[in-house]
Amino acid sequence: METLRYVVLANGLLAVVSIAYYVLLRRETYFRTNRLALWIGVAGALLLPLLELPDWRPQPIRTAMQRTAQVIVPKVLPAPQRSSPDITITFPNKKTYQAFQKQQNRYVWSWQLSIIALYAVGVLLLLVRFGIQLVSLQRLIWGSEHESYNDFTLVVNQGVTSPFSFFKWVVVNPAKHTPNELEHILRHERVHVRELHSLDMLGAELICILSWFNPAAYLFRYLLHQTLEFRADHAVLAEGVDAKVYQYNLLKVSLSSGHSRLTNYFGRSQLKSRIAMLNQQESSKVSWLKYPVFFIAALTVASAFARPQHLKLLRFVPKPIAETLEAVVEPAKVSFQPIHKDEQLVKDKSSKSGLVQEQRSPQLYVPQPDTVRASPSRYMQYEGDRLYWIITPKTSFDDLAIMKQEFERHGYKMLVQTLKYDPRNVYISDIKITIIRPTAGVSDFEETGVDGGPIRSHGGYNGINTLKAVAAVGSYPFKSDFLHIPPGLVQIARNEELPLIRPVEDQKMEALLTEGQRKYGHLGMGFRKFSQKEIIKQSTPTSSLSVTSDGSLVINEGPGPWVIKAFINNVPVTIDEVRKLKISQLYTFAVILGYDSALQKRSGVDYFLFYVN
């Protein structure tokens, strides 16, 4: 995957550099700066995909792109596939667990490998052609007459139709040019020789070879050639040559044909653009502002698509125990539980699979002292010899990656076996996580939101700097005696979970209200609802429903034959059961006044419907 990813990103950045230069800088007369800007842009296109840059993307965009990448980014170089892998597990106490199975390693060819092979063949063929061109050019130069000058070596060849230069050699056919034309040609080519423009030509050709499928590479070569020719033309005019005569000679020489892409040549190089540039005024100082814009645009695109810095958390160097346990536990072929007695040996032979397991009880685990107590995530907190953690419905993919890295620091392995978000990427709707302790014990939890809703928050702790590595897991509100989740983490879980779960719970309660009105509404008149605040405000010792000082609900039946029938979530209950409720538990309260339609008067029965979360 890394090979294809690099090729795609590097070529994408090359396109950004070429297009940004074409739009912003190609008409500017700072030719040396333009030349430098082009090469800095190409260097950035080649190097930035290899670097880990700060990720400036907003969190929703970053998370969505990473989850999308998990689905659509293929594994270009798949690892050898094994139907029944050998398993060798070495724990810190040097005890070994092994499983043996006959197998054969094989690589599976994929369309991704086909793309890489096609790319490699294209590069190879173009490199061969490039080598042939260099050899032909060398033969032409060494097979001609040479005249040495201070700045260059003049190569005279009667078969050359268009003058050109290549490093220190200027190749020309004097018989085809007048003395005045020859003077201008030599002045022009001397600039190419002096400023080593041949290096640019070779570099541009190599870029086109490596990115032979990318039109932006050919655009880059075109722009670079154009910039070099502009520079040489203006350098000649700066020596005092008449501009009109020079342009005339340039037009005349351009009528000759034939040139190599590896050389700098006097004529036929974007003639119209060169003449226009010769007559253009120098760029103003304000034009320098375009250069920061050019580099900022390229860097912004690079940082948006290059490897984010925090993703290195997913590419930690695997330890032997991490490699083998992941191979064992995730396929659920062999599971390990801590053995706390003296050393035991358990063997299990299966005639069907030929699998042999050997387990020895691990010795006491002594982790390295933990000197760093600052938590890298707000979902984790160190206290004493424990690392406390929580996972809420709002925990992002990045947060889980950081948590996984922090667990690794203390010898724990966190396997994210299931992770699904809702269609809008707002909350986690399904999750399954297994935590493997350094002593081979396993803690896990699995949660699926009701009807695609958000999961409940989960949390726990991992023991660190202790003689025995332990881990515990529980769910919000974390009231188990053994958890003791720090209040700060509990508050985070509450703040992130309740706003998501409340709308779901409200929908359920409203559905119960609708059902109660449909089911019992015919028993009397009205279906008036009261909120908690209204009940408290109207509560008196003599009211039909009052609230005590401790928040309990009390039903006071009227004198005589007047009767109150109570329901909790549409289920008939006794008045004593209502007294067990607290006002804080109440979602809403509804009253139906009993009415006898035959007698056209109140029936003497009222119906109290309590709806509790």
C-alpha positions as CSV (number, residue, x, y, z in Angstrom):
1,M,0.0,0.0,0.0
2,E,2.8,2.4,0.8
3,T,4.3,2.1,-2.7
4,L,1.1,3.0,-4.5
5,R,0.2,5.6,-1.9
6,Y,3.6,7.4,-2.4
7,V,3.3,7.3,-6.2
8,V,-0.2,8.8,-6.1
9,L,0.5,11.5,-3.6
10,A,3.9,12.5,-5.1
11,N,2.3,12.9,-8.6
12,G,-0.7,14.7,-7.1
13,L,1.6,17.2,-5.4
14,L,3.6,17.6,-8.6
15,A,0.4,18.5,-10.4
16,V,-0.3,21.1,-7.7
17,V,3.1,22.6,-8.0
18,S,3.0,22.7,-11.9
19,I,-0.5,24.2,-12.0
20,A,0.2,26.8,-9.2
21,Y,3.4,27.9,-11.0
22,Y,1.6,28.1,-14.4
23,V,-1.1,30.3,-12.8
24,L,1.0,32.5,-10.5
25,L,4.6,32.8,-11.7
26,R,5.2,31.9,-15.3
27,R,4.9,35.5,-16.5
28,E,7.2,36.9,-13.8
29,T,10.7,38.1,-14.8
30,Y,12.5,36.8,-11.7
31,F,13.8,33.9,-13.7
32,R,16.4,32.6,-11.3
33,T,13.8,32.7,-8.5
34,N,11.3,30.9,-10.8
35,R,13.8,28.2,-11.5
36,L,14.4,27.7,-7.8
37,A,10.7,27.7,-7.0
38,L,10.1,25.0,-9.5
39,W,12.8,22.7,-8.1
40,I,11.7,23.4,-4.5
41,G,8.2,22.5,-5.5
42,V,9.4,19.2,-7.1
43,A,11.5,18.4,-4.0
44,G,8.5,18.9,-1.8
45,A,6.3,16.7,-4.1
46,L,8.9,13.9,-3.7
47,L,9.7,14.3,0.0
48,L,6.4,15.5,1.7
49,P,4.6,12.2,1.2
50,L,7.4,10.5,3.2
51,L,7.1,12.9,6.1
52,E,4.6,13.0,9.0
53,L,3.1,16.4,9.0
54,P,0.8,18.1,11.6
55,D,-2.7,17.5,10.6
56,W,-4.6,20.8,10.2
57,R,-7.8,19.2,9.0
58,P,-11.0,19.7,11.1
59,Q,-11.8,16.7,13.3
60,P,-14.9,15.6,11.4
61,I,-13.1,15.7,8.0
62,R,-10.1,13.9,9.4
63,T,-12.1,11.2,11.0
64,A,-14.3,10.7,7.9
65,M,-11.3,10.5,5.6
66,Q,-9.5,8.0,7.8
67,R,-12.5,5.7,8.0
68,T,-13.0,6.0,4.3
69,A,-9.3,5.2,3.7
70,Q,-9.8,2.0,5.9
71,V,-12.5,0.9,3.4
72,I,-11.1,1.9,0.0
73,V,-7.3,1.9,0.4
74,P,-6.1,-1.6,-0.7
75,K,-3.2,-3.6,0.6
76,V,-0.9,-3.4,-2.4
77,L,1.8,-5.8,-1.2
78,P,-0.2,-8.4,0.7
79,A,1.7,-10.6,3.2
80,P,2.0,-14.3,2.6
81,Q,-1.3,-16.0,3.3
82,R,-1.4,-19.1,5.4
83,S,-4.4,-21.3,5.9
84,S,-3.2,-22.5,9.3
85,P,-0.3,-20.4,10.6
86,D,2.3,-21.7,13.0
87,I,2.1,-20.0,16.3
88,T,5.0,-19.4,18.7
89,I,4.3,-17.2,21.7
90,T,7.1,-16.1,24.0
91,F,6.1,-14.3,27.2
92,P,8.4,-12.1,29.3
93,N,9.1,-15.1,31.5
94,K,10.5,-17.0,28.5
95,K,7.7,-19.6,28.6
96,T,6.7,-20.7,25.1
97,Y,3.3,-21.8,23.7
98,Q,3.4,-23.4,20.2
99,A,1.0,-24.7,17.7
100,F,2.1,-26.8,14.7
101,Q,0.4,-27.1,11.4
102,K,1.7,-28.1,7.9
103,Q,1.3,-25.2,5.6
104,Q,2.5,-23.6,2.4
105,N,3.3,-19.9,1.9
106,R,1.9,-18.3,-1.2
107,Y,1.6,-14.8,-2.5
108,V,-1.7,-13.8,-4.1
109,W,-1.5,-11.6,-7.2
110,S,-3.8,-8.6,-7.2
111,W,-4.8,-5.8,-9.5
112,Q,-2.8,-3.5,-7.3
113,L,0.4,-5.5,-8.0
114,S,-0.5,-5.3,-11.7
115,I,-0.6,-1.5,-11.6
116,I,2.8,-1.4,-9.9
117,A,4.2,-3.8,-12.4
118,L,2.9,-1.8,-15.3
119,Y,4.4,1.4,-13.8
120,A,7.7,-0.3,-13.3
121,V,7.8,-1.6,-16.9
122,G,7.1,1.9,-18.1
123,V,9.9,3.4,-16.0
124,L,12.3,0.7,-17.2
125,L,11.6,1.2,-20.9
126,L,12.0,5.0,-20.6
127,L,15.2,4.7,-18.7
128,V,16.6,2.5,-21.5
129,R,15.6,5.1,-24.0
130,F,17.1,7.8,-21.9
131,G,20.4,5.9,-21.8
132,I,20.4,5.4,-25.6
133,Q,19.9,9.2,-26.0
134,L,22.8,10.0,-23.7
135,V,25.1,7.5,-25.6
136,S,24.0,9.0,-29.0
137,L,24.7,12.5,-27.7
138,Q,28.1,11.5,-26.4
139,R,29.0,10.0,-29.7
140,L,28.0,13.1,-31.6
141,I,30.1,15.3,-29.4
142,W,33.2,13.2,-29.4
143,G,32.9,12.6,-33.1
144,S,33.1,16.3,-33.9
145,E,35.8,19.1,-34.0
146,H,36.5,20.9,-30.7
147,E,37.6,24.4,-30.1
148,S,38.3,25.5,-26.5
149,Y,37.2,28.8,-25.1
150,N,37.2,30.3,-21.6
151,D,33.6,29.5,-20.7
152,F,32.8,26.6,-23.0
153,T,34.1,24.2,-25.7
154,L,32.8,24.8,-29.2
155,V,31.8,21.6,-31.0
156,V,31.7,22.0,-34.8
157,N,29.6,19.4,-36.6
158,Q,28.4,19.8,-40.2
159,G,25.4,17.5,-39.6
160,V,23.8,19.6,-36.9
161,T,20.7,21.5,-38.0
162,S,20.0,23.5,-34.8
163,P,22.6,24.8,-32.4
164,F,22.4,23.5,-28.8
165,S,24.5,23.1,-25.6
166,F,25.1,20.2,-23.2
167,F,27.1,21.0,-20.1
168,K,30.3,22.7,-21.3
169,W,29.9,21.8,-25.0
170,V,28.2,24.1,-27.5
171,V,27.4,22.2,-30.7
172,V,26.8,24.3,-33.8
173,N,27.2,24.2,-37.6
174,P,28.9,27.5,-38.6
175,A,28.1,27.0,-42.3
176,K,24.4,27.5,-41.6
177,H,24.7,30.9,-39.8
178,T,26.0,34.4,-40.5
179,P,28.7,35.8,-38.2
180,N,26.1,38.0,-36.5
181,E,23.8,35.1,-35.9
182,L,26.7,33.0,-34.6
183,E,27.7,35.6,-32.1
184,H,24.1,35.7,-30.7
185,I,24.0,31.9,-30.6
186,L,27.2,31.6,-28.7
187,R,26.2,34.4,-26.2
188,H,22.9,32.6,-25.6
189,E,24.4,29.1,-25.2
190,R,27.2,30.4,-23.0
191,V,24.5,31.4,-20.4
192,H,23.2,27.9,-20.4
193,V,26.7,26.5,-19.9
194,R,27.7,29.0,-17.2
195,E,24.5,28.4,-15.1
196,L,24.5,24.6,-15.6
197,H,21.1,24.5,-17.2
198,S,21.9,21.0,-18.5
199,L,21.4,19.7,-15.0
200,D,17.9,21.1,-15.1
201,M,17.2,19.4,-18.4
202,L,18.4,16.0,-17.2
203,G,16.4,16.4,-14.0
204,A,13.2,17.3,-15.8
205,E,13.7,14.3,-18.1
206,L,14.1,12.0,-15.1
207,I,10.9,13.5,-13.5
208,C,9.0,12.7,-16.8
209,I,10.4,9.1,-16.7
210,L,9.4,8.5,-13.0
211,S,5.9,10.1,-13.7
212,W,5.4,9.0,-17.2
213,F,1.7,8.6,-16.7
214,N,1.2,12.1,-15.2
215,P,0.5,15.0,-17.6
216,A,1.7,17.4,-14.9
217,A,5.3,16.0,-15.3
218,Y,5.4,17.1,-18.9
219,L,3.9,20.5,-17.9
220,F,6.7,20.9,-15.4
221,R,9.3,20.1,-18.1
222,Y,7.7,22.6,-20.4
223,L,7.7,25.3,-17.8
224,L,11.3,24.6,-16.7
225,H,12.5,24.7,-20.3
226,Q,10.6,28.0,-20.9
227,T,12.1,29.6,-17.7
228,L,15.7,28.6,-18.7
229,E,15.3,30.1,-22.2
230,F,13.8,33.3,-20.8
231,R,16.8,33.6,-18.5
232,A,19.3,33.1,-21.3
233,D,17.5,35.5,-23.6
234,H,17.4,38.3,-21.0
235,A,21.1,37.7,-20.1
236,V,22.1,38.2,-23.7
237,L,20.2,41.5,-23.9
238,A,21.8,42.6,-20.6
239,E,25.2,42.3,-22.4
240,G,24.1,45.2,-24.7
241,V,22.8,43.2,-27.7
242,D,20.2,45.0,-29.8
243,A,16.8,43.5,-28.9
244,K,15.3,43.8,-32.4
245,V,18.3,42.2,-34.1
246,Y,18.3,39.4,-31.5
247,Q,14.6,38.7,-32.0
248,Y,15.2,38.6,-35.8
249,N,18.0,36.1,-35.5
250,L,16.0,34.1,-33.1
251,L,13.2,33.9,-35.6
252,K,15.6,32.9,-38.4
253,V,17.3,30.2,-36.5
254,S,14.0,28.8,-35.3
255,L,13.2,27.8,-38.9
256,S,15.9,25.1,-38.6
257,S,14.7,21.7,-37.3
258,G,15.7,19.0,-35.0
259,H,16.7,19.0,-31.3
260,S,17.0,16.8,-28.3
261,R,15.0,17.1,-25.1
262,L,18.2,16.6,-23.1
263,T,19.9,19.8,-24.5
264,N,19.5,23.6,-24.4
265,Y,19.0,24.9,-27.9
266,F,18.8,28.4,-29.3
267,G,15.8,28.3,-31.5
268,R,12.4,26.5,-31.7
269,S,11.8,26.8,-27.9
270,Q,8.3,28.3,-27.5
271,L,9.3,31.1,-29.9
272,K,6.2,33.2,-29.5
273,S,6.4,33.1,-25.7
274,R,10.1,34.0,-25.8
275,I,9.6,37.0,-28.1
276,A,6.7,38.2,-25.9
277,M,8.8,37.9,-22.8
278,L,11.7,39.8,-24.4
279,N,9.3,42.8,-24.8
280,Q,7.7,42.5,-21.4
281,Q,8.6,45.0,-18.6
282,E,10.2,43.7,-15.5
283,S,7.9,42.5,-12.8
284,S,7.2,44.9,-9.9
285,K,8.3,44.3,-6.4
286,V,4.7,43.6,-5.4
287,S,5.0,40.4,-7.6
288,W,7.2,38.9,-4.9
289,L,4.1,38.4,-2.9
290,K,3.1,35.6,-5.3
291,Y,6.0,33.4,-4.2
292,P,4.7,32.9,-0.6
293,V,1.3,32.2,-2.0
294,F,2.8,29.6,-4.3
295,F,4.6,27.8,-1.5
296,I,1.7,28.1,1.0
297,A,-0.7,26.6,-1.6
298,A,1.6,23.6,-2.2
299,L,2.2,23.1,1.6
300,T,-1.5,23.3,2.4
301,V,-2.4,20.6,-0.1
302,A,0.6,18.5,1.1
303,S,-0.5,18.7,4.7
304,A,-4.1,17.8,3.8
305,F,-3.1,14.5,2.1
306,A,0.3,13.6,3.5
307,R,0.5,11.1,6.4
308,P,-0.7,12.9,9.6
309,Q,1.7,13.0,12.5
310,H,-0.6,11.2,14.9
311,L,-1.1,8.2,12.6
312,K,2.4,6.9,13.4
313,L,0.7,5.6,16.6
314,L,-0.7,2.8,14.5
315,R,2.6,1.8,13.1
316,F,4.5,0.9,16.2
317,V,7.3,-1.7,16.1
318,P,5.6,-4.9,17.0
319,K,7.0,-6.9,19.8
320,P,7.1,-10.7,19.7
321,I,4.2,-11.0,22.1
322,A,2.1,-8.5,20.2
323,E,2.7,-10.2,16.9
324,T,1.8,-13.6,18.1
325,L,-1.1,-12.7,20.3
326,E,-2.8,-10.8,17.6
327,A,-2.5,-13.8,15.3
328,V,-3.9,-16.1,17.9
329,V,-6.7,-14.1,19.7
330,E,-8.3,-12.3,16.7
331,P,-9.1,-15.5,14.7
332,A,-10.2,-17.0,18.1
333,K,-8.4,-20.3,17.4
334,V,-6.4,-20.4,20.7
335,S,-7.3,-18.4,23.8
336,F,-5.2,-17.9,26.9
337,Q,-6.3,-17.2,30.5
338,P,-4.0,-16.4,33.4
339,I,-2.9,-19.3,35.5
340,H,-2.3,-18.3,39.2
341,K,-1.2,-21.7,40.6
342,D,2.2,-23.3,40.4
343,E,3.5,-24.2,37.0
344,Q,1.1,-26.3,35.1
345,L,1.3,-28.0,31.7
346,V,-1.8,-28.5,29.6
347,K,-1.7,-30.3,26.3
348,D,-4.5,-30.7,23.8
349,K,-4.1,-32.8,20.7
350,S,-6.6,-32.7,17.9
351,S,-6.5,-35.4,15.2
352,K,-8.5,-33.2,12.8
353,S,-6.3,-30.2,12.7
354,G,-3.0,-31.6,13.9
355,L,-2.9,-28.8,16.5
356,V,-0.8,-29.1,19.6
357,Q,-1.0,-26.5,22.4
358,E,1.3,-26.2,25.3
359,Q,0.6,-23.7,28.1
360,R,2.8,-22.9,31.1
361,S,1.7,-20.6,33.8
362,P,3.4,-17.2,33.5
363,Q,5.6,-15.9,36.3
364,L,4.9,-12.7,38.1
365,Y,5.0,-9.8,35.6
366,V,7.3,-7.0,36.5
367,P,6.9,-4.0,34.1
368,Q,9.4,-1.3,33.6
369,P,8.9,1.8,35.8
370,D,6.6,4.3,34.3
371,T,8.3,7.7,34.4
372,V,5.8,9.6,32.2
373,R,2.6,10.4,33.9
374,A,1.1,13.0,31.5
375,S,-1.8,11.4,29.6
376,P,-1.7,12.1,25.8
377,S,-5.5,12.0,25.6
378,R,-8.4,13.4,27.6
379,Y,-9.9,9.9,27.6
380,M,-7.1,8.6,29.8
381,Q,-5.8,9.5,33.2
382,Y,-3.0,8.2,35.4
383,E,-3.7,7.7,39.1
384,G,-1.3,5.8,41.4
385,D,-0.4,2.5,39.8
386,R,-3.3,2.6,37.3
387,L,-4.0,4.0,33.9
388,Y,-7.7,4.8,33.8
389,W,-9.5,5.1,30.4
390,I,-13.0,5.6,28.9
391,I,-14.5,5.1,25.5
392,T,-17.6,7.3,24.8
393,P,-19.9,7.4,21.8
394,K,-17.9,10.4,20.6
395,T,-14.5,8.8,20.8
396,S,-12.8,9.2,17.4
397,F,-10.6,6.8,15.4
398,D,-7.6,9.0,16.3
399,D,-8.4,8.8,20.0
400,L,-8.4,5.0,19.8
401,A,-5.1,5.0,18.0
402,I,-3.6,7.2,20.8
403,M,-5.1,4.9,23.4
404,K,-3.7,1.8,21.7
405,Q,-0.2,3.4,21.7
406,E,-0.4,4.3,25.4
407,F,-1.5,0.7,26.2
408,E,1.5,-0.6,24.3
409,R,3.8,1.4,26.6
410,H,2.8,-0.7,29.5
411,G,2.7,-4.1,27.7
412,Y,-1.1,-4.2,27.0
413,K,-2.5,-5.0,23.6
414,M,-5.7,-3.4,22.5
415,L,-7.5,-5.1,19.6
416,V,-10.3,-3.0,18.0
417,Q,-12.3,-5.9,16.4
418,T,-15.4,-3.9,15.5
419,L,-15.8,-0.2,15.1
420,K,-18.8,1.3,13.3
421,Y,-20.1,4.9,13.3
422,D,-23.5,6.2,12.4
423,P,-24.1,7.4,8.8
424,R,-23.3,11.0,9.7
425,N,-20.1,10.0,11.6
426,V,-21.4,11.6,14.8
427,Y,-21.2,8.7,17.2
428,I,-20.1,5.1,17.6
429,S,-23.0,2.7,17.0
430,D,-21.1,-0.6,17.3
431,I,-17.9,-1.5,19.0
432,K,-16.0,-4.6,20.2
433,I,-12.6,-4.2,22.0
434,T,-10.3,-6.8,23.5
435,I,-7.5,-5.9,25.9
436,I,-4.8,-8.5,26.3
437,R,-2.8,-8.2,29.5
438,P,1.0,-8.8,29.5
439,T,0.3,-11.9,31.6
440,A,-2.0,-13.3,28.8
441,G,-5.3,-12.5,30.6
442,V,-8.1,-11.0,28.5
443,S,-10.6,-8.3,29.2
444,D,-13.1,-7.3,26.6
445,F,-16.4,-5.6,26.0
446,E,-18.9,-5.4,23.2
447,E,-21.7,-2.9,22.7
448,T,-24.2,-2.2,20.0
449,G,-26.5,0.8,20.1
450,V,-30.2,0.1,20.1
451,D,-31.7,0.6,16.7
452,G,-28.5,2.0,15.4
453,G,-28.2,4.5,18.2
454,P,-25.1,5.5,20.2
455,I,-23.3,3.0,22.5
456,R,-23.1,3.5,26.2
457,S,-19.7,4.7,27.5
458,H,-17.3,2.1,28.7
459,G,-14.2,2.5,30.9
460,G,-11.7,0.7,33.0
461,Y,-8.1,0.7,34.1
462,N,-4.8,-1.1,33.4
463,G,-2.5,-1.8,36.2
464,I,1.1,-0.4,35.8
465,N,4.2,-0.6,37.8
466,T,2.8,-3.5,39.8
467,L,3.9,-7.0,40.3
468,K,0.7,-8.2,38.6
469,A,-0.7,-6.7,35.5
470,V,-4.5,-6.4,35.8
471,A,-7.3,-4.8,33.8
472,A,-10.9,-4.1,34.5
473,V,-13.8,-3.0,32.3
474,G,-17.2,-1.5,33.2
475,S,-19.9,0.7,31.7
476,Y,-21.3,4.2,32.5
477,P,-22.1,5.3,35.2
478,F,-19.2,3.2,36.5
479,K,-20.7,2.5,39.9
480,S,-18.8,-0.9,40.4
481,D,-16.8,-0.9,43.6
482,F,-13.7,-2.2,41.8
483,L,-13.5,0.5,39.1
484,H,-13.3,3.8,40.8
485,I,-13.1,5.8,37.6
486,P,-11.8,9.3,38.3
487,P,-14.6,11.9,38.5
488,G,-13.1,13.9,35.6
489,L,-13.4,10.9,33.2
490,V,-16.9,10.2,34.5
491,Q,-17.9,13.8,33.7
492,I,-16.5,13.5,30.2
493,A,-18.5,10.3,29.6
494,R,-21.6,12.0,30.9
495,N,-21.2,15.1,28.9
496,E,-20.6,13.2,25.7
497,E,-23.1,10.4,26.2
498,L,-26.2,12.1,27.5
499,P,-26.7,14.6,24.7
500,L,-26.7,11.7,22.3
501,I,-28.7,9.2,24.3
502,R,-31.3,11.7,25.5
503,P,-33.0,12.3,22.1
504,V,-33.3,8.5,21.7
505,E,-34.7,8.1,25.2
506,D,-37.1,11.1,24.6
507,Q,-38.4,9.4,21.4
508,K,-39.1,6.2,23.4
509,M,-40.9,8.2,26.1
510,E,-43.0,10.1,23.6
511,A,-43.9,6.8,22.0
512,L,-45.1,5.5,25.4
513,L,-47.1,8.7,25.9
514,T,-48.8,8.2,22.6
515,E,-49.5,4.6,23.4
516,G,-51.0,5.6,26.8
517,Q,-53.3,8.2,25.3
518,R,-54.5,5.7,22.8
519,K,-54.9,2.9,25.3
520,Y,-56.5,4.8,28.2
521,G,-57.8,8.1,26.7
522,H,-61.3,6.7,26.3
523,L,-61.7,6.2,30.1
524,G,-62.2,9.9,30.8
525,M,-61.7,13.4,29.8
526,G,-58.5,15.0,28.6
527,F,-54.9,13.8,28.8
528,R,-53.1,16.6,30.5
529,K,-49.3,16.4,31.0
530,F,-47.2,17.9,33.8
531,S,-43.4,18.4,33.9
532,Q,-41.3,17.9,36.9
533,K,-41.2,21.7,37.6
534,E,-45.0,21.9,37.4
535,I,-45.5,19.1,39.8
536,I,-43.1,20.6,42.3
537,K,-44.7,24.1,41.9
538,Q,-48.3,22.7,42.5
539,S,-47.3,20.3,45.3
540,T,-49.0,20.8,48.6
541,P,-49.8,18.3,51.5
542,T,-53.4,18.1,50.3
543,S,-52.9,18.0,46.5
544,S,-53.6,14.7,44.7
545,L,-49.9,14.3,43.9
546,S,-47.3,15.9,46.1
547,V,-43.5,15.7,46.5
548,T,-41.8,15.1,49.9
549,S,-38.7,16.8,51.1
550,D,-36.5,13.8,49.9
551,G,-38.1,13.9,46.4
552,S,-40.5,11.0,46.8
553,L,-43.9,11.0,45.1
554,V,-47.0,10.7,47.2
555,I,-50.6,10.1,46.0
556,N,-53.3,11.5,48.2
557,E,-56.7,10.0,47.4
558,G,-59.7,12.2,47.9
559,P,-62.5,11.7,50.5
560,G,-65.4,9.3,50.0
561,P,-65.6,6.9,47.1
562,W,-63.0,8.8,45.0
563,V,-60.4,6.4,43.5
564,I,-57.1,6.9,41.8
565,K,-55.7,4.3,39.6
566,A,-51.9,4.5,38.8
567,F,-49.8,3.4,35.9
568,I,-46.0,3.5,35.3
569,N,-45.1,3.4,31.7
570,N,-48.7,2.3,30.9
571,V,-48.4,-0.7,33.3
572,P,-51.0,-0.8,36.2
573,V,-49.3,-0.5,39.6
574,T,-50.3,0.1,43.2
575,I,-50.1,3.4,45.0
576,D,-47.3,2.0,47.2
577,E,-45.2,1.3,44.1
578,V,-45.6,5.0,43.1
579,R,-44.3,6.1,46.5
580,K,-41.0,4.4,45.6
581,L,-40.4,6.8,42.7
582,K,-38.4,10.0,42.9
583,I,-39.3,13.2,41.1
584,S,-35.9,13.1,39.4
585,Q,-36.9,9.9,37.7
586,L,-40.0,11.3,36.2
587,Y,-40.0,12.1,32.5
588,T,-43.6,13.4,32.6
589,F,-46.9,12.9,34.4
590,A,-50.3,12.7,32.7
591,V,-53.8,12.8,34.2
592,I,-57.1,11.4,32.8
593,L,-60.2,12.6,34.6
594,G,-62.7,9.6,34.8
595,Y,-66.0,10.3,33.0
596,D,-69.1,8.1,32.7
597,S,-70.5,8.9,29.2
598,A,-73.8,7.1,30.0
599,L,-74.5,9.1,33.1
600,Q,-72.9,12.3,31.6
601,K,-70.9,12.9,34.8
602,R,-67.6,12.2,36.5
603,S,-67.2,8.5,37.2
604,G,-65.3,9.0,40.6
605,V,-62.1,7.5,39.2
606,D,-59.0,9.4,38.1
607,Y,-56.1,7.9,36.2
608,F,-52.5,8.9,37.0
609,L,-50.0,7.9,34.4
610,F,-46.3,8.2,35.3
611,Y,-43.6,8.0,32.7
612,V,-40.2,7.1,34.0
613,N,-36.9,6.9,32.1
